[in-house]
Amino acid sequence: ATPLGIGDRVYFFGRTGKTTVIQAGPEFKKLATNRLWEPEDEQEASDQPSFGGRTQYGIAVADDALLVRTGQILYCVKGTE
């Protein structure tokens, strides 16, 4: 997983589209788990190594948004506040 810290949160981006968010601090506190896309098969859903399906290649932060690239698709995740 690729970690990214923003403010008091740390985002762990898995290559299969699953993101886990924890609160930064001395104690572990899981805040959320999200998916950018639905798994295409059981192996992808389990987060085990796979050579098929979509793969997350990179993440970046720009203008208060998260940019996530998976092959030819670029996702922009931004709050509504």
SULGIKA-V740746 format. One record per backbone hydrogen bond with DSSP energy under -1.0 kcal/mol. NH is the residue of the N-H (numbers start at 1). CO is the residue of the C=O. Records with the same first field share a line. If there is no record, write none. Layout:
NH = CO + CO
This chain:
2 = 13
4 = 11
6 = 9
9 = 6
10 = 22
11 = 4
12 = 20
13 = 2
14 = 18
17 = 14
19 = 34
20 = 12
21 = 32
22 = 10
23 = 29
24 = 8
31 = 21
32 = 21
34 = 19
36 = 17
45 = 41
46 = 42
47 = 44
48 = 43
56 = 15
57 = 69
58 = 69
60 = 67
62 = 65
65 = 62
66 = 77
67 = 60
68 = 75
69 = 58
70 = 73
73 = 70
75 = 68
77 = 66
